[in-house]
Structures are given as C-alpha cells and as structure tokens.
Amino acid sequence: MPSSPTQDPRLVRVDDDWLRLPNPWHVPVDICAAADVPIESSAIDEILTVLQTAATLERLGGDAAITQVVLTPDLHKGAGIPIGTVLRTRGALIPQAVGNDINCGMRVETTSLTVDDVRPRLDALERRLRHLFFEGGRRIALTAAQREGLLRDGLPGLLDAGPRPDDGVWAALREDERHDRIHRSRYPTTTAEPFRDWITSAGGTSYDSIVGSIGGGNHFAELQYVAAVHDRQAAYAWGLELGQVVSMVHSGSLSLGHQANADGMDQARAAWPDDLPAPDNKIIPMLLDERSATRRRRYLDALGNAANFAVGNRFFLSLMLRTGLAAECGELTADLVYDAPHNLLWQDGDTVTHRKGATPAGGYEETAGGPYALWGEPVIVPGSMGAASYLLRGHGNPRSLASACHGAGRRVPRGAASRANEKELDAFLTEFRVVTPLDHRDPKVAHRTDVMAVWRRDLKQEAPWVYKDIGPVVSSLRNAGVADPVVELRPLLTVKG
C-alpha cells in the first residue's frame, strides 16, 4: 500500500515540499513532494537499489559518477528504475534510466472551438473518432523517403521529404505548423539503419499501420476545455482562454522505442569489462570513453530514431483529433502550444541528464531565444482519466534539475486495480465518455461477457481511483518553485488504445 512520506523513516523532510532520502553512497537525492502526496514504499526501495549504480561506476574506475537524483511528485515503481526519476551522471549514460518507450511525451494544441460547440456533438464525435483511431479511418500514407526522413531528421525531415497526400488526416495539416514550440523537433542521428525494415517494408507509398497509434497503458488522446485560468498573462500569450477546446496527446515511440532500448541494453552488456561481474542491480551503465564509442553511437542513433518517430506519432495523433473535430463541428484552426518529452536523455559534454517519467521544466535561461523566453517552458501535467490536467510554466529550478512530474502518478498497481469494485467502474462510465476500439454500447458486444470482462479489466487499470489526486501534485510543483499553473483543463472525452 502507498505510504505517506512522513510515515517512511528513510525520508527526511527538508522543507515544506522537499524530502531527502539518506543513502550510503552520498548521492544527493531529493523528493519534490508535499506531505499530502503519497509515495509508494516500493518506489523508495527501488530507488535505493538504483543508487547501487554509484558503486558500480566506482568499480569501473575513472571519473564516472551519479552526481544528482531528483524524484518528482508522481514517483511510483517502474521496471528497475522508478517512474518519475531524474538522474544526472558524469562520464556515463544509462539506457535503463530512459526505458523502453523512448520520447514518450505530451502534445497540446489549442483550437478555435468552444466547449459549447463540441459538447452537443459528442455522440457523433465518439463514432467518428473510433473510426479514425481504430477502424482504418486515419489513412496516413507515407513513402519510404518520408519514413526515413522522419527517423533521421524528425518532423522537419518528414514534412520536407517530397510531395504529401491531401487525403486522410494529411488534409488537416497546416503549412505554418509551429516547429519552434516542440521541445526538440529533431534529435541527432547519423543513420536510420536500425529501422530499415520499417522504412522499406511496404515497398513504396502505403498506409502506415504504426504511425498514429496511441499505444496501451496510460497513453491517450483527449479533448479538453479550459476550465480555469491561473495566470492570465501567460494564458493570453499562449493562446488560451476560458471555455476553449484543446487537444492533449500522450504517446511515444511504440515498438521502435522497445527495439532501440533492447539494442541499447545489448550494447551496454557487450561493452561491460570481461573481468568484472555484472552489477547486482542489473543496471548497466555505458562509459563515455573511447572504448565504447562505437557501441554507444549505435545506441544513440537508435534512440534518436525512436525519439524522432515519437514526435511524428504525436503530430499525427493531433491531426486525427483535428480531423474528427472538423468533420463534426465545422472548419476550425489549431495551434500547437507545446510538445514535450518525458523519457529521454540529454548529453552536455561529459554530463548526461536522464529523465524517466519526468518532463523538462526549464525557466528563462533554458527558453532564451524561443517563443517562451518571457514565461518559462510549458509543463504538461495530465491527471487521471476523467480528471483535470494542468499546463504550467517552468522555472528551471536547479534543485529539481529543471524537471517536473509528467502526470499524477499511480497509487495502485495494475494487478490490484483490475480487481476493483465493478460498481465504481459503472458509476465512472455513466459520467465520462471513453472511446476505445470496442463499442461497449453495441448490443452485440454487450452480450459477449468474455469480451466485456477483458475490456472492463483494462479500464479499471487506468481508472481515476488508481492515480494520485492531481491537486496536491500540482501544489507541490508550485510550492517547491518548480513550475506555476497557467490553466486547468477538464476532459470532454478520452480516446484509449
């Protein structure tokens, strides 16, 4: 069961919204969370295991080290390294500190529609979005050159790789799409060879079956509206106003990220010295030395390919929401607010910052010269399905490694969540609209008790009660000087894979 931070003797409160975790490796570890934000004891156990990597780096010799760790308010157990971890190293990188879903992230767009325009059309919109997302309606035609352009050069590479179709969701493309409002529209690579099969598999122009996929778990595409404005000046500058409909997408690199991370783990194991036993915690760093340069370059190319794909995937998911809205509500305009990653690494010379389930929250220095130089970096923090989400502006706080949480964070493991009370799910479904591949209102489907049981189990794993309350999480970010709220967003409907 989750425990409150004040109940865990290993957590020492430093001030109102910061807790410190003592450890024998003398690595600075701070948890940015107020007392009313629950922290899983299993996540604390996991991070203590992660910190053994400090000893691993000492065994490798040289100057490599873990120099700082920050745990965000949505901290919860992951696969080896907790979700909500920011880890800074010197002289080494750690593929597991990024994870499988490389460049999983969020994208938010404003629209010219209001909540009053959309709410009366939700029934028809639900049917149309199901067709677009799950029944072949997206029709994203791509050539091999466009696929390679995306993997090598990101969204600009995709859009510059020859003529584009004018059918399917391509028709929703604007000629003035804002690449400067993406945290990074292109991640550096030297080749796209790790994914040559995907590039050439169709043998020409084809309707891609991977791009435009939401993915599973907590990924989603959601229509929301601005329910409250907390910073009027920033909201106005960002193009946000009360009652306005916005779209939010949470997705990543899908199977490409899994392939890239698996290869990165293989390269890290192959680069491990033969005369040293493997680390007890199974976390294998890769030194930034000449000996591992070739293997490291292979991993970073695959990571960059997957990261570029993820930006393109979120872009197409947003186009799909635009397409559905336009078909049901009439002509509209849509503008990007921000696209931000939360599973990635950033290398600056000998220093590497890894974020796993944590989003950049840069301040004035980090956004200098860009469209948010006067405000700080937009920080996208979604709540659970059916709950509010927030847009905040970052402050570049060095104590948090200029990072914030990427959501509310789980409080109940998936296995326990799937056994939740059936009446709770029924009550939730009467109040909120979830679009899935299966239409649970179809009588033919409703009579299939086996199919419905699996569908209900999956929904319970992502239901609001298995996540932390978004309010205290956002308050922690504000009180700790990490980011301030700009607007609160309430959902109209959620598309789940």
Salt bridges, closest charged atoms under 4 A:
ASP8 OD2 - ARG10 NH2 3.03
ASP15 OD2 - ARG399 NH1 3.11
ASP30 OD1 - ARG20 NH2 2.97
ASP30 OD2 - ARG399 NE 3.97
ASP45 OD1 - ARG10 NH1 2.57
GLU46 OE2 - LYS77 NZ 3.78
ASP63 OD2 - ARG90 NE 2.90
ASP74 OD2 - HIS406 ND1 2.72
ASP101 OD2 - HIS219 NE2 3.13
GLU109 OE2 - ARG107 NH2 3.04
GLU109 OE2 - ARG322 NH2 2.86
ASP123 OD1 - ARG433 NH1 2.80
GLU126 OE2 - ARG130 NH2 3.21
GLU126 OE1 - ARG433 NH1 2.83
GLU126 OE2 - ARG441 NH1 2.73
GLU135 OE1 - HIS131 ND1 3.74
GLU148 OE1 - ARG196 NH1 3.16
ASP153 OD1 - ARG186 NE 2.85
ASP167 OD2 - ARG139 NH2 3.43
GLU175 OE2 - ARG164 NH2 3.30
ASP176 OD2 - ARG174 NH2 2.81
GLU177 OE2 - ARG322 NH1 2.89
ASP180 OD1 - ARG178 NE 2.84
GLU193 OE2 - ARG196 NH2 2.62
ASP208 OD1 - ARG147 NH2 3.09
ASP231 OD2 - ARG393 NE 3.00
ASP263 OD1 - ARG298 NH2 2.97
ASP266 OD1 - ARG269 NH2 2.89
ASP301 OD1 - ARG297 NH2 3.32
GLU328 OE2 - ARG128 NE 2.58
ASP335 OD1 - ARG174 NH1 2.70
ASP339 OD2 - ARG107 NH1 3.86
ASP339 OD1 - ARG314 NH2 2.93
GLU377 OE2 - HIS183 ND1 2.72
GLU422 OE1 - ARG456 NH2 2.68
GLU422 OE2 - LYS460 NZ 2.67
ASP426 OD1 - ARG456 NH2 2.95
ASP439 OD2 - ARG130 NH1 3.90
ASP450 OD2 - ARG448 NH2 2.81
ASP458 OD1 - ARG457 NH2 3.00
GLU462 OE2 - ARG410 NH1 3.37
GLU462 OE2 - ARG414 NH1 2.36
ASP484 OD2 - HIS395 NE2 3.06
GLU488 OE1 - HIS230 NE2 3.99
GLU488 OE2 - ARG490 NE 2.93
